[in-house]
Amino acid sequence: TTSLKIRKRIEEGFGWLKTVGGLRKTKLIGRAKLSAQLLLGFSVYNLIRLGSLSGWWRGSHV
C-alpha cells in the first residue's frame, strides 16, 4: 500500500547513506559533527535522486 511505498523510499535513502555515504562506520566523534555528515550525505543523495529523475544524471557514473 501507500505507507509501504513511502517506507521503502525512506529506507533506500538510509541504505544509500550506509553504503555510499560512509555512515556505516563513521570516524567522527560528537553529535554536531555526525549531524553535519548526515546532512551532507542526505543532501548529496537528494541531488543524485533529483538528477536521475530529471534525466541529467545516469547511475553509471557512480
Secondary structure, 3 states (H helix, E strand, C coil): CHHHHHHHHHHHHHHHHHHCCCCCCCCCCCHHHHHHHHHHHHHHHHHHHHHHHHCCCCHHHC
